[in-house]
């Protein structure tokens, strides 16, 4: 797996990897992460993939992180 791009964002770490003819787009927020796998053949280019990480997608990713946080049984463990 090889890092091929990082997408700047003020709250999230967004990294794009290439592995086995797939792009992996990894979103990290604190202890949580989400990874989307996209076949290289399903997008025109890396730039097209990066452009798809738009406000609409980022809101959906943020909603996923909120759900993870609410469902996390260890968040209040000491």
MDTraj code that builds the backbone (N, CA, C; nanometers):
import mdtraj as md
import numpy as np

residues = "UNK UNK UNK UNK UNK UNK UNK UNK UNK UNK UNK UNK UNK UNK UNK UNK UNK UNK UNK UNK UNK UNK UNK UNK UNK UNK UNK UNK UNK UNK UNK UNK UNK UNK UNK UNK UNK UNK UNK UNK UNK UNK UNK UNK UNK UNK UNK UNK UNK UNK UNK UNK UNK UNK UNK UNK UNK UNK UNK UNK UNK UNK UNK UNK UNK UNK UNK UNK UNK UNK UNK UNK UNK UNK UNK UNK UNK UNK".split()
xyz = np.array([
    [0.0864, -0.1162, 0.0000],
    [0.0000, 0.0000, 0.0000],
    [0.0911, 0.1226, 0.0000],
    [0.0574, 0.2146, -0.0869],
    [0.1425, 0.3313, -0.1055],
    [0.0593, 0.4584, -0.0973],
    [0.1058, 0.5567, -0.0208],
    [0.0385, 0.6868, -0.0124],
    [0.0626, 0.7607, -0.1433],
    [-0.0453, 0.8067, -0.2056],
    [-0.0293, 0.8805, -0.3312],
    [-0.0812, 1.0235, -0.3221],
    [-0.1582, 1.0546, -0.2159],
    [-0.2053, 1.1928, -0.1996],
    [-0.2553, 1.2134, -0.0580],
    [-0.2490, 1.3369, -0.0150],
    [-0.3124, 1.3802, 0.1091],
    [-0.3982, 1.4997, 0.0734],
    [-0.5208, 1.4988, 0.1240],
    [-0.6147, 1.6056, 0.0936],
    [-0.6248, 1.6938, 0.2184],
    [-0.5890, 1.8199, 0.2064],
    [-0.5931, 1.9071, 0.3246],
    [-0.7361, 1.9288, 0.3742],
    [-0.7494, 1.9269, 0.5063],
    [-0.8784, 1.9536, 0.5704],
    [-0.8495, 1.9988, 0.7128],
    [-0.9245, 2.0971, 0.7640],
    [-0.8935, 2.1497, 0.8974],
    [-0.9212, 2.0540, 1.0137],
    [-1.0184, 1.9624, 1.0000],
    [-1.0503, 1.8726, 1.1114],
    [-1.0144, 1.7268, 1.0866],
    [-1.0036, 1.6866, 0.9620],
    [-0.9803, 1.5464, 0.9297],
    [-0.8440, 1.5270, 0.8655],
    [-0.7914, 1.4099, 0.8831],
    [-0.6745, 1.3698, 0.8052],
    [-0.7288, 1.2815, 0.6932],
    [-0.7028, 1.3204, 0.5694],
    [-0.7537, 1.2466, 0.4539],
    [-0.6345, 1.2020, 0.3704],
    [-0.6213, 1.0706, 0.3552],
    [-0.5080, 1.0133, 0.2830],
    [-0.5605, 0.9226, 0.1728],
    [-0.4983, 0.9308, 0.0555],
    [-0.5338, 0.8430, -0.0558],
    [-0.4177, 0.7463, -0.0776],
    [-0.4515, 0.6183, -0.0811],
    [-0.3539, 0.5120, -0.1029],
    [-0.3842, 0.4434, -0.2352],
    [-0.2849, 0.3723, -0.2874],
    [-0.3038, 0.2871, -0.4032],
    [-0.2591, 0.1480, -0.3638],
    [-0.3474, 0.0501, -0.3889],
    [-0.3145, -0.0877, -0.3545],
    [-0.3982, -0.1816, -0.4412],
    [-0.3325, -0.2740, -0.5096],
    [-0.4013, -0.3779, -0.5872],
    [-0.5084, -0.3228, -0.6802],
    [-0.4740, -0.2240, -0.7606],
    [-0.5661, -0.1624, -0.8560],
    [-0.6886, -0.0980, -0.7906],
    [-0.6696, -0.0537, -0.6672],
    [-0.7748, 0.0182, -0.5967],
    [-0.7160, 0.1431, -0.5333],
    [-0.7995, 0.2448, -0.5267],
    [-0.7681, 0.3611, -0.4447],
    [-0.8369, 0.3391, -0.3107],
    [-0.7702, 0.3697, -0.2041],
    [-0.8300, 0.3690, -0.0720],
    [-0.8269, 0.5126, -0.0223],
    [-0.9423, 0.5646, 0.0128],
    [-0.9513, 0.6994, 0.0662],
    [-0.9814, 0.6834, 0.2151],
    [-0.8851, 0.7238, 0.2970],
    [-0.8946, 0.7047, 0.4423],
    [-0.9176, 0.8382, 0.5099],
    [-1.0239, 0.8438, 0.5897],
    [-1.0584, 0.9622, 0.6690],
    [-1.0322, 0.9286, 0.8152],
    [-0.9602, 1.0149, 0.8849],
    [-0.9315, 0.9930, 1.0263],
    [-0.9756, 1.1139, 1.1071],
    [-1.0409, 1.0859, 1.2192],
    [-1.0826, 1.1907, 1.3129],
    [-1.0652, 1.1336, 1.4532],
    [-0.9653, 1.1817, 1.5245],
    [-0.9384, 1.1291, 1.6584],
    [-0.9163, 0.9788, 1.6521],
    [-0.9875, 0.9018, 1.7346],
    [-0.9666, 0.7575, 1.7380],
    [-1.0431, 0.6815, 1.6294],
    [-1.1150, 0.7520, 1.5448],
    [-1.2008, 0.6879, 1.4453],
    [-1.1432, 0.7007, 1.3050],
    [-1.1760, 0.6027, 1.2199],
    [-1.1361, 0.6123, 1.0804],
    [-1.2407, 0.5445, 0.9930],
    [-1.2495, 0.5937, 0.8697],
    [-1.3352, 0.5350, 0.7675],
    [-1.2503, 0.5208, 0.6422],
    [-1.2667, 0.4078, 0.5732],
    [-1.1908, 0.3839, 0.4509],
    [-1.2885, 0.3446, 0.3399],
    [-1.2761, 0.4131, 0.2274],
    [-1.3560, 0.3821, 0.1097],
    [-1.2623, 0.3242, 0.0042],
    [-1.3018, 0.2113, -0.0535],
    [-1.2231, 0.1487, -0.1596],
    [-1.2910, 0.1758, -0.2931],
    [-1.2119, 0.2218, -0.3890],
    [-1.2633, 0.2547, -0.5221],
    [-1.1719, 0.1898, -0.6247],
    [-1.2282, 0.1126, -0.7143],
    [-1.1481, 0.0520, -0.8205],
    [-1.0891, 0.1622, -0.9080],
    [-0.9631, 0.1461, -0.9444],
    [-0.8955, 0.2447, -1.0301],
    [-0.9739, 0.2658, -1.1591],
    [-1.0330, 0.1606, -1.2118],
    [-1.1095, 0.1694, -1.3371],
    [-1.2424, 0.2437, -1.3217],
    [-1.2874, 0.2656, -1.1984],
    [-1.4155, 0.3323, -1.1757],
    [-1.4066, 0.4850, -1.1775],
    [-1.2855, 0.5389, -1.1823],
    [-1.2680, 0.6843, -1.1889],
    [-1.1738, 0.7190, -1.3038],
    [-1.1927, 0.8364, -1.3602],
    [-1.1090, 0.8778, -1.4734],
    [-0.9631, 0.8968, -1.4345],
    [-0.9432, 0.9556, -1.3150],
    [-0.8063, 0.9871, -1.2730],
    [-0.8040, 1.0089, -1.1228],
    [-0.6849, 1.0212, -1.0700],
    [-0.6699, 1.0540, -0.9283],
    [-0.7354, 1.1881, -0.8981],
    [-0.7223, 1.2832, -0.9881],
    [-0.7831, 1.4158, -0.9677],
    [-0.9351, 1.4059, -0.9579],
    [-0.9954, 1.3193, -1.0395],
    [-1.1402, 1.2978, -1.0333],
    [-1.1803, 1.2430, -0.8972],
    [-1.1015, 1.1494, -0.8473],
    [-1.1287, 1.0922, -0.7158],
    [-1.1186, 1.1997, -0.6083],
    [-1.0133, 1.2797, -0.6132],
    [-0.9944, 1.3854, -0.5139],
    [-1.1077, 1.4874, -0.5222],
    [-1.1518, 1.5208, -0.6424],
    [-1.2633, 1.6147, -0.6584],
    [-1.3933, 1.5617, -0.5991],
    [-1.4069, 1.4297, -0.5926],
    [-1.5277, 1.3691, -0.5356],
    [-1.5332, 1.3858, -0.3837],
    [-1.4202, 1.4176, -0.3233],
    [-1.4177, 1.4437, -0.1792],
    [-1.4599, 1.5904, -0.1607],
    [-1.5883, 1.6118, -0.1778],
    [-1.6444, 1.7470, -0.1735],
    [-1.7247, 1.7676, -0.0447],
    [-1.7881, 1.8825, -0.0324],
    [-1.8626, 1.9147, 0.0900],
    [-1.9714, 1.8126, 0.1203],
    [-2.0398, 1.7658, 0.0167],
    [-2.1465, 1.6675, 0.0371],
    [-2.0909, 1.5377, 0.0952],
    [-1.9829, 1.4879, 0.0378],
    [-1.9227, 1.3647, 0.0893],
    [-1.8680, 1.3850, 0.2298],
    [-1.8029, 1.4996, 0.2529],
    [-1.7451, 1.5256, 0.3846],
    [-1.8526, 1.5329, 0.4923],
    [-1.9709, 1.5834, 0.4596],
    [-2.0798, 1.5861, 0.5578],
    [-2.1253, 1.4444, 0.5910],
    [-2.1305, 1.3585, 0.4914],
    [-2.1677, 1.2189, 0.5160],
    [-2.0621, 1.1476, 0.6000],
    [-1.9363, 1.1752, 0.5727],
    [-1.8283, 1.1175, 0.6523],
    [-1.8376, 1.1676, 0.7968],
    [-1.8623, 1.2975, 0.8136],
    [-1.8759, 1.3541, 0.9488],
    [-1.9927, 1.2887, 1.0224],
    [-2.1024, 1.2643, 0.9533],
    [-2.2176, 1.1975, 1.0156],
    [-2.1787, 1.0565, 1.0602],
    [-2.0996, 0.9886, 0.9796],
    [-2.0511, 0.8556, 1.0177],
    [-1.9660, 0.8602, 1.1434],
    [-1.8792, 0.9607, 1.1524],
    [-1.7966, 0.9756, 1.2726],
    [-1.8825, 1.0053, 1.3950],
    [-1.9861, 1.0877, 1.3784],
    [-2.0753, 1.1160, 1.4922],
    [-2.1440, 0.9885, 1.5392],
    [-2.1891, 0.9049, 1.4447],
    [-2.2526, 0.7780, 1.4806],
    [-2.1545, 0.6861, 1.5523],
    [-2.0312, 0.6818, 1.5050],
    [-1.9293, 0.5998, 1.5711],
    [-1.9079, 0.6462, 1.7148],
    [-1.9015, 0.7773, 1.7327],
    [-1.8768, 0.8311, 1.8660],
    [-1.9911, 0.7963, 1.9617],
    [-2.1142, 0.8103, 1.9147],
    [-2.2303, 0.7800, 1.9981],
    [-2.2326, 0.6312, 2.0337],
    [-2.1964, 0.5458, 1.9393],
    [-2.2023, 0.4016, 1.9603],
    [-2.0799, 0.3448, 2.0315],
    [-1.9763, 0.4255, 2.0522],
    [-1.8510, 0.3775, 2.1108],
    [-1.8709, 0.3408, 2.2580],
    [-1.8636, 0.2117, 2.2919],
    [-1.8844, 0.1718, 2.4312],
    [-1.7664, 0.2066, 2.5228],
    [-1.6528, 0.2431, 2.4651],
    [-1.5335, 0.2715, 2.5449],
    [-1.5079, 0.4199, 2.5662],
    [-1.5901, 0.5065, 2.5102],
    [-1.5614, 0.6495, 2.5147],
    [-1.5576, 0.7059, 2.6564],
    [-1.6324, 0.6479, 2.7491],
    [-1.6328, 0.6989, 2.8862],
    [-1.5626, 0.6045, 2.9833],
    [-1.4953, 0.5040, 2.9283],
    [-1.4245, 0.4089, 3.0152],
    [-1.3029, 0.4778, 3.0779],
    [-1.2746, 0.4401, 3.1994],
    [-1.1559, 0.4975, 3.2652],
    [-1.0596, 0.3900, 3.3076],
])
top = md.Topology()
chain = top.add_chain()
for i, resn in enumerate(residues, 1):
    res = top.add_residue(resn, chain, resSeq=i)
    for name in ("N", "CA", "C"):
        top.add_atom(name, md.element.get_by_symbol(name[0]), res)
traj = md.Trajectory(xyz[None], top)
